[in-house]
Amino acid sequence: MAFDVGAAQAATSASRGLRRSHMGAFVAVFALAFLGSWLLWTNPGYFSHDELQWASFAGNSGPIQWVPWLDVASFQYRPLTFNLWLWLSRHLFDTPQLFHALLVGWGAANAGLACVLARRLGVAAWPAAIGALVFALGPYAAYVHGWIGTIGDLAWVSCALLVALLVAGGVRAWLLVAGTLLLTTAALLAKEAAVVIPAILGVAWLCLAGAAQAAPPLRRRLLIATIVAAFVVLAYLALRLPVLLHAPDGAAAYQVDPAQVPRHWLEYQLFPFLPPVFEIFNTLARGFGGSLALAGLLWLGVVAACWRAHPRLALFFLLGGAAALAPVLPMSAASNQYGYGFAALATLAAAAAWARAPRWARVALALAALACVWHGVNVMRTTRYVGNVQAVFSPALADAVRAETEPPLRLRVATDADEWIFRRLTFEIPSYRGVAIDDRVQLVPADAPADAVIQRDGRITPL
């Protein structure tokens, strides 16, 4: 009996030590991911039109016009995301660096959760931490963490990671069911992309089902979570599928085109290993040249390393990645933020492969990780550059519109400026800091009559 008591005390002590270790890993990864993203949280401006639009919707005074929670017939039914966005814009829009710090901190917390998940699944401390940091500092996360318009992506991936932690944490069945139910519902209220949660869980269960080393309780919890999440998603699709399949006019990027599936799948696989490419739809723009071939070799190296560690791990990388991307592959246009959940899954698989990988496979994983982080830094630099321009341009635009007596104000973009930035920053902006914009601004071609010129740094020079 004394031996049993001692064993129980030792097990309890070991469990507490493990929890403290995981908390330490979370804090370390959070801190490093946050500090490594300093280009984003010190950004003095914003990236695109939607941040300016929602700031206009939120206003500076009076009651906020909240988005309805029960408007399931709306094409973009994201009440959790949109209402949070309105509230944050009301309070933080005038302090961009604080706004960005909040979202970068949220993203760093997701990286910390990914690290803890890897540790609970048996990945060693260093591979788990480094994998989580590659996820946080890679191009998909850098894009999401630096653009306020991706709150929904942050939210649904947070919910998915928490569901996975419930599964890996060995909680009681009732808590697993309740947690999966609530978190999957919250994820769907944040963004439609959360429909992939049961598919990812199902792939994980499939890959573990025949593995002799996988504990039966873990397989059972995965199956329970898959069934519960699938129930929520099926109920959601019963309400929303007809709306989702018919994008409204003006939403060309959301049109369904099955012929795009192979191209988009390839783009999402290769994009992380192409540091010069800022947005994913340009991945194949230059054809299959040397850089694209090198990206393909790095991707094959990751798959081969996973296969060498265990074929089921490579299967999880490929099938789980396809599941995470499934809803966006048939869309007419690819976008960086849609790869956020895929990046979390892929880096988890790569981290898990490290322990059993031979030397050549570790070299392949290390090179792929370096390419991803290099690419992520480039994305941060471009996002920061756009923010610097916006911080100058939008106030200057408001002043110019206020002074214009005969709208519209016709603006020509200087030949050395990036026109795409100003196209975004003038697209359907209702107002900026109390100045009505709407259709009072017009970007004109270089050879057309204009009232002023937009300089590269965002200044507006009258003609």
PLY file of the C-alpha trace (Angstrom):
ply
format ascii 1.0
element vertex 463
property float x
property float y
property float z
element edge 462
property int vertex1
property int vertex2
end_header
0.00 0.00 0.00
2.85 2.37 0.88
4.37 1.64 -2.53
1.07 2.49 -4.24
0.77 5.79 -2.36
4.34 6.70 -3.24
3.76 5.86 -6.88
0.62 7.99 -6.93
2.47 10.91 -5.35
5.28 10.55 -7.87
2.79 10.48 -10.75
1.05 13.59 -9.42
4.37 15.38 -9.04
5.39 14.40 -12.56
2.06 15.66 -13.92
2.51 19.01 -12.18
6.05 19.25 -13.49
4.82 18.54 -17.01
2.18 21.26 -16.73
4.79 23.75 -15.50
7.05 22.75 -18.38
4.27 23.33 -20.89
3.43 26.71 -19.37
7.09 27.67 -19.58
7.18 26.61 -23.23
4.06 28.68 -23.94
5.53 31.80 -22.32
8.89 31.40 -24.09
7.35 30.89 -27.52
4.88 33.74 -26.96
7.67 36.14 -26.01
9.97 35.15 -28.89
7.16 35.22 -31.47
6.04 38.65 -30.27
9.55 40.11 -30.23
10.34 38.54 -33.60
7.32 40.36 -35.09
8.41 43.84 -34.00
8.07 45.17 -37.56
4.34 44.49 -37.26
3.51 45.81 -33.81
5.50 49.00 -34.35
3.64 49.67 -37.61
2.26 53.26 -37.57
-0.44 52.59 -40.18
-2.76 50.08 -41.82
-2.56 47.69 -44.73
-5.79 47.75 -46.72
-9.17 49.31 -47.31
-11.18 47.11 -44.95
-9.38 48.44 -41.86
-10.35 51.97 -42.89
-13.90 50.91 -43.76
-14.56 49.27 -40.39
-13.10 52.26 -38.57
-15.62 54.38 -40.45
-18.45 51.98 -39.54
-17.41 52.02 -35.88
-17.31 55.82 -35.71
-15.95 57.88 -32.86
-19.14 58.65 -30.94
-22.68 57.44 -30.41
-23.80 53.82 -30.21
-22.03 51.27 -32.39
-24.25 49.71 -35.06
-23.60 46.07 -34.20
-23.75 43.31 -36.81
-26.81 41.04 -36.23
-26.02 37.68 -34.62
-28.85 35.80 -36.35
-28.51 37.02 -39.95
-27.55 33.59 -41.31
-28.66 34.60 -44.82
-25.76 37.05 -45.07
-22.98 35.83 -47.37
-20.28 36.79 -44.87
-21.90 35.62 -41.65
-19.15 36.39 -39.14
-20.86 38.16 -36.24
-18.18 37.29 -33.69
-15.42 38.68 -35.90
-17.30 41.72 -37.15
-18.59 42.85 -33.76
-15.18 42.41 -32.18
-13.68 44.34 -35.08
-16.16 47.19 -34.61
-15.45 47.41 -30.88
-11.68 47.31 -31.35
-11.81 49.89 -34.15
-13.84 52.24 -31.98
-11.24 52.11 -29.22
-7.91 51.42 -30.97
-8.00 52.72 -34.56
-6.38 56.03 -33.62
-3.49 54.15 -31.97
-2.37 51.77 -34.76
0.65 50.41 -32.91
-1.49 49.37 -29.94
-4.02 47.80 -32.31
-1.28 45.86 -34.07
0.33 44.83 -30.78
-2.95 43.27 -29.70
-3.24 41.17 -32.85
0.42 40.21 -32.90
0.02 39.14 -29.27
-2.98 37.04 -30.25
-0.93 35.42 -33.00
1.96 34.81 -30.59
-0.52 33.13 -28.23
-1.60 30.85 -31.10
2.05 29.92 -31.60
2.32 29.18 -27.88
-0.75 26.94 -28.07
0.76 25.13 -31.06
3.93 24.49 -29.05
1.99 23.14 -26.06
-0.05 20.91 -28.40
3.13 19.49 -29.91
4.55 18.82 -26.43
1.37 17.05 -25.32
1.57 14.87 -28.39
5.07 13.78 -27.45
7.26 16.12 -29.52
10.51 17.07 -27.77
10.86 20.58 -26.33
13.22 22.13 -28.87
11.52 20.86 -32.07
8.11 21.84 -30.64
9.28 25.38 -29.81
11.16 25.92 -33.06
8.24 24.56 -35.11
5.85 26.93 -33.35
8.19 29.87 -34.03
8.50 28.94 -37.70
4.70 28.96 -37.82
4.50 32.38 -36.09
7.25 34.00 -38.17
6.41 32.36 -41.51
4.70 34.17 -44.41
1.13 33.03 -43.72
1.22 34.10 -40.07
3.13 37.32 -40.80
0.37 38.33 -43.21
-2.40 37.44 -40.77
-0.77 39.00 -37.71
-0.03 42.24 -39.54
-3.42 42.86 -41.16
-6.32 43.81 -38.91
-8.72 42.39 -41.50
-7.75 38.82 -40.54
-9.26 38.74 -37.03
-11.51 35.88 -38.17
-8.50 33.75 -39.11
-6.86 34.35 -35.76
-10.09 33.41 -34.00
-10.95 30.17 -35.80
-7.39 28.84 -35.60
-7.34 29.65 -31.86
-10.53 27.62 -31.43
-9.14 24.72 -33.47
-5.94 24.64 -31.41
-7.94 24.67 -28.17
-10.07 21.74 -29.38
-6.88 19.83 -30.21
-5.50 20.65 -26.74
-8.67 19.27 -25.14
-8.15 16.06 -27.10
-4.45 15.80 -26.24
-4.92 16.89 -22.64
-6.90 13.86 -21.57
-9.86 15.79 -20.15
-13.04 13.99 -19.10
-15.47 13.00 -21.84
-18.19 15.49 -20.87
-15.68 18.36 -20.88
-14.32 17.27 -24.25
-17.83 17.18 -25.73
-18.87 20.52 -24.24
-15.59 22.21 -25.14
-15.60 20.94 -28.72
-19.22 21.99 -29.13
-18.64 25.54 -27.86
-15.29 26.10 -29.55
-16.44 24.82 -32.95
-19.53 27.04 -32.74
-17.39 30.06 -31.82
-15.01 29.28 -34.69
-17.89 29.19 -37.18
-19.22 32.49 -35.85
-15.76 33.91 -36.52
-15.22 32.62 -40.07
-16.61 30.08 -42.52
-13.17 28.47 -42.85
-13.81 26.72 -39.51
-15.87 24.08 -41.34
-12.54 22.24 -41.74
-12.16 21.50 -38.00
-13.88 18.07 -38.05
-12.07 17.15 -41.27
-8.66 17.86 -39.68
-9.63 15.92 -36.56
-10.86 13.07 -38.73
-7.58 12.92 -40.65
-5.68 12.86 -37.35
-7.87 9.98 -36.13
-7.37 8.13 -39.42
-3.60 8.50 -39.22
-3.54 7.26 -35.62
-6.16 4.53 -35.94
-3.73 1.81 -37.00
-0.63 3.07 -35.22
0.42 0.58 -32.56
2.19 3.26 -30.50
-0.87 5.54 -30.36
-2.67 5.25 -27.03
-6.27 3.99 -27.34
-7.62 6.85 -25.15
-6.15 9.42 -27.56
-7.75 7.71 -30.56
-11.06 7.55 -28.70
-10.94 11.25 -27.76
-10.10 12.17 -31.36
-13.11 10.22 -32.58
-15.40 11.90 -30.03
-14.15 15.37 -30.96
-14.51 14.59 -34.68
-18.13 13.49 -34.26
-19.08 16.48 -32.08
-17.39 19.02 -34.38
-18.97 17.36 -37.44
-22.41 17.66 -35.83
-21.91 21.41 -35.36
-20.56 21.90 -38.88
-23.38 19.91 -40.49
-25.95 22.00 -38.62
-24.14 25.14 -39.78
-24.05 23.98 -43.41
-27.73 23.06 -43.32
-28.41 26.75 -42.63
-25.68 28.30 -44.73
-24.63 26.10 -47.67
-27.01 27.55 -50.31
-25.77 31.05 -49.44
-22.10 30.07 -49.48
-22.34 28.44 -52.91
-23.72 31.57 -54.56
-21.43 34.54 -54.06
-23.15 37.90 -54.61
-22.29 40.24 -57.46
-19.11 42.14 -56.75
-17.56 39.25 -54.79
-15.60 37.74 -57.66
-12.88 36.39 -55.36
-15.47 34.10 -53.69
-16.83 32.57 -56.90
-16.50 28.76 -57.01
-14.34 27.41 -59.83
-13.37 23.71 -59.38
-10.84 24.00 -62.18
-8.68 26.15 -59.87
-8.18 23.36 -57.28
-4.87 21.91 -58.62
-3.34 25.33 -59.20
-4.31 26.69 -55.79
-3.15 23.53 -54.00
0.26 23.92 -55.63
0.38 27.61 -54.75
-0.32 26.98 -51.07
2.37 24.27 -50.93
5.12 26.27 -52.65
4.43 29.82 -51.48
6.20 29.51 -48.08
9.48 28.70 -49.85
9.46 31.72 -52.21
10.76 34.65 -50.11
10.47 37.33 -52.86
6.71 36.71 -53.42
4.47 38.87 -51.24
1.01 37.56 -52.14
0.20 33.98 -52.99
-1.63 34.62 -56.26
1.76 35.60 -57.76
3.36 32.26 -56.86
3.16 30.85 -60.39
3.15 34.20 -62.20
6.73 33.87 -63.50
6.36 30.30 -64.68
8.33 27.26 -63.57
11.77 28.81 -63.27
14.68 28.17 -60.95
13.17 29.70 -57.79
9.99 27.71 -58.21
11.99 24.51 -58.79
13.96 25.19 -55.60
10.72 25.77 -53.69
9.46 22.44 -55.02
12.60 20.69 -53.81
12.22 22.18 -50.34
8.60 21.06 -50.19
9.55 17.55 -51.34
12.27 17.54 -48.68
9.69 18.25 -45.96
7.37 15.50 -47.24
10.27 13.04 -47.50
11.42 13.89 -43.96
7.91 13.26 -42.64
7.72 9.99 -44.57
11.12 8.88 -43.28
10.01 9.61 -39.72
6.76 7.68 -40.24
4.56 7.24 -43.34
1.50 8.19 -41.29
3.10 11.53 -40.50
3.53 12.27 -44.20
-0.08 11.20 -44.69
-1.15 13.65 -41.97
0.87 16.42 -43.63
-0.69 15.81 -47.05
-4.27 14.84 -46.15
-4.50 17.18 -43.16
-3.14 20.03 -45.26
-5.66 19.30 -48.00
-8.44 19.24 -45.39
-7.34 22.58 -43.93
-7.39 24.15 -47.41
-10.41 22.33 -48.86
-12.97 25.19 -48.77
-10.64 27.73 -50.39
-9.09 25.62 -53.14
-12.09 25.94 -55.52
-12.30 29.73 -55.04
-11.38 31.89 -58.00
-8.51 33.60 -56.15
-6.02 32.43 -53.54
-5.14 34.62 -50.54
-2.38 34.42 -47.94
-4.65 34.38 -44.90
-6.36 31.18 -46.04
-3.11 29.31 -45.44
-2.92 30.22 -41.75
-4.48 27.02 -40.42
-2.56 24.95 -42.97
0.70 26.51 -41.73
-0.06 25.53 -38.13
-0.74 21.94 -39.16
2.28 21.68 -41.47
4.77 22.98 -38.91
3.34 20.60 -36.29
3.95 17.65 -38.63
7.48 18.85 -39.44
8.31 19.28 -35.74
7.02 15.78 -35.01
9.24 14.39 -37.79
12.46 15.79 -36.35
13.09 13.15 -33.66
13.09 10.19 -36.09
14.54 12.00 -39.09
18.02 11.02 -40.31
20.64 13.70 -40.88
19.70 14.44 -44.49
16.04 14.85 -43.50
16.96 17.23 -40.68
18.97 19.30 -43.14
15.91 19.45 -45.42
13.65 20.50 -42.53
16.14 23.15 -41.38
16.48 24.63 -44.89
12.71 24.71 -45.30
12.34 26.44 -41.91
14.94 29.06 -42.84
13.18 29.77 -46.15
9.83 30.14 -44.35
11.18 32.59 -41.76
13.08 34.56 -44.41
9.83 34.80 -46.38
7.93 35.83 -43.24
10.38 38.66 -42.57
9.92 39.90 -46.14
6.13 39.88 -45.67
6.55 41.87 -42.44
8.78 44.41 -44.20
6.26 44.94 -47.00
3.36 45.20 -44.56
5.31 47.74 -42.52
6.15 49.71 -45.67
2.47 49.89 -46.63
1.62 51.01 -43.09
4.18 53.80 -43.28
2.64 54.96 -46.57
-0.93 54.78 -45.24
-0.03 56.80 -42.15
0.99 59.65 -44.49
-1.49 59.17 -47.33
-4.86 58.82 -45.57
-4.58 62.04 -43.49
-3.27 63.86 -46.59
-6.20 62.50 -48.61
-8.70 63.66 -46.00
-7.16 67.16 -46.05
-7.18 67.27 -49.86
-10.82 66.12 -50.07
-11.84 68.67 -47.43
-10.18 71.43 -49.45
-11.58 70.32 -52.83
-14.46 72.58 -53.90
-15.47 70.65 -57.01
-15.30 66.89 -56.41
-14.21 64.38 -57.42
-10.58 64.91 -56.50
-8.58 63.41 -59.36
-5.33 61.82 -58.27
-2.51 60.51 -60.41
-0.03 58.00 -58.95
3.63 58.96 -59.43
5.57 56.69 -61.75
7.88 55.47 -58.98
5.00 54.73 -56.54
3.23 51.40 -55.96
-0.20 51.96 -57.46
-1.71 48.82 -55.86
-1.27 50.38 -52.42
-3.30 53.45 -53.31
-5.93 51.41 -55.15
-6.57 49.60 -51.89
-6.42 52.67 -49.67
-9.06 54.50 -51.76
-11.42 51.57 -52.39
-14.93 52.23 -51.04
-13.81 54.20 -47.98
-16.95 55.86 -46.53
-14.98 58.37 -44.46
-11.66 58.93 -42.75
-11.61 60.63 -39.34
-14.85 62.45 -40.01
-14.15 63.45 -43.63
-16.49 61.85 -46.18
-14.51 60.10 -48.91
-16.87 57.75 -50.84
-16.86 58.72 -54.52
-15.20 62.09 -53.95
-11.81 60.62 -54.94
-10.82 59.21 -58.32
-7.51 57.62 -59.33
-6.79 58.50 -62.95
-4.26 57.10 -65.47
-0.86 58.72 -65.87
-1.87 60.50 -69.09
-5.23 61.82 -67.80
-5.93 65.27 -66.34
-5.39 65.32 -62.57
-5.63 67.69 -59.63
-2.72 66.22 -57.69
-0.05 63.52 -57.71
0.41 60.83 -55.06
4.09 60.48 -54.21
5.77 57.19 -53.34
5.73 57.95 -49.59
2.00 58.85 -49.60
2.28 62.64 -49.82
-0.18 64.36 -52.15
1.33 67.11 -54.31
-1.13 69.54 -55.98
-0.71 70.24 -59.70
0 1
1 2
2 3
3 4
4 5
5 6
6 7
7 8
8 9
9 10
10 11
11 12
12 13
13 14
14 15
15 16
16 17
17 18
18 19
19 20
20 21
21 22
22 23
23 24
24 25
25 26
26 27
27 28
28 29
29 30
30 31
31 32
32 33
33 34
34 35
35 36
36 37
37 38
38 39
39 40
40 41
41 42
42 43
43 44
44 45
45 46
46 47
47 48
48 49
49 50
50 51
51 52
52 53
53 54
54 55
55 56
56 57
57 58
58 59
59 60
60 61
61 62
62 63
63 64
64 65
65 66
66 67
67 68
68 69
69 70
70 71
71 72
72 73
73 74
74 75
75 76
76 77
77 78
78 79
79 80
80 81
81 82
82 83
83 84
84 85
85 86
86 87
87 88
88 89
89 90
90 91
91 92
92 93
93 94
94 95
95 96
96 97
97 98
98 99
99 100
100 101
101 102
102 103
103 104
104 105
105 106
106 107
107 108
108 109
109 110
110 111
111 112
112 113
113 114
114 115
115 116
116 117
117 118
118 119
119 120
120 121
121 122
122 123
123 124
124 125
125 126
126 127
127 128
128 129
129 130
130 131
131 132
132 133
133 134
134 135
135 136
136 137
137 138
138 139
139 140
140 141
141 142
142 143
143 144
144 145
145 146
146 147
147 148
148 149
149 150
150 151
151 152
152 153
153 154
154 155
155 156
156 157
157 158
158 159
159 160
160 161
161 162
162 163
163 164
164 165
165 166
166 167
167 168
168 169
169 170
170 171
171 172
172 173
173 174
174 175
175 176
176 177
177 178
178 179
179 180
180 181
181 182
182 183
183 184
184 185
185 186
186 187
187 188
188 189
189 190
190 191
191 192
192 193
193 194
194 195
195 196
196 197
197 198
198 199
199 200
200 201
201 202
202 203
203 204
204 205
205 206
206 207
207 208
208 209
209 210
210 211
211 212
212 213
213 214
214 215
215 216
216 217
217 218
218 219
219 220
220 221
221 222
222 223
223 224
224 225
225 226
226 227
227 228
228 229
229 230
230 231
231 232
232 233
233 234
234 235
235 236
236 237
237 238
238 239
239 240
240 241
241 242
242 243
243 244
244 245
245 246
246 247
247 248
248 249
249 250
250 251
251 252
252 253
253 254
254 255
255 256
256 257
257 258
258 259
259 260
260 261
261 262
262 263
263 264
264 265
265 266
266 267
267 268
268 269
269 270
270 271
271 272
272 273
273 274
274 275
275 276
276 277
277 278
278 279
279 280
280 281
281 282
282 283
283 284
284 285
285 286
286 287
287 288
288 289
289 290
290 291
291 292
292 293
293 294
294 295
295 296
296 297
297 298
298 299
299 300
300 301
301 302
302 303
303 304
304 305
305 306
306 307
307 308
308 309
309 310
310 311
311 312
312 313
313 314
314 315
315 316
316 317
317 318
318 319
319 320
320 321
321 322
322 323
323 324
324 325
325 326
326 327
327 328
328 329
329 330
330 331
331 332
332 333
333 334
334 335
335 336
336 337
337 338
338 339
339 340
340 341
341 342
342 343
343 344
344 345
345 346
346 347
347 348
348 349
349 350
350 351
351 352
352 353
353 354
354 355
355 356
356 357
357 358
358 359
359 360
360 361
361 362
362 363
363 364
364 365
365 366
366 367
367 368
368 369
369 370
370 371
371 372
372 373
373 374
374 375
375 376
376 377
377 378
378 379
379 380
380 381
381 382
382 383
383 384
384 385
385 386
386 387
387 388
388 389
389 390
390 391
391 392
392 393
393 394
394 395
395 396
396 397
397 398
398 399
399 400
400 401
401 402
402 403
403 404
404 405
405 406
406 407
407 408
408 409
409 410
410 411
411 412
412 413
413 414
414 415
415 416
416 417
417 418
418 419
419 420
420 421
421 422
422 423
423 424
424 425
425 426
426 427
427 428
428 429
429 430
430 431
431 432
432 433
433 434
434 435
435 436
436 437
437 438
438 439
439 440
440 441
441 442
442 443
443 444
444 445
445 446
446 447
447 448
448 449
449 450
450 451
451 452
452 453
453 454
454 455
455 456
456 457
457 458
458 459
459 460
460 461
461 462
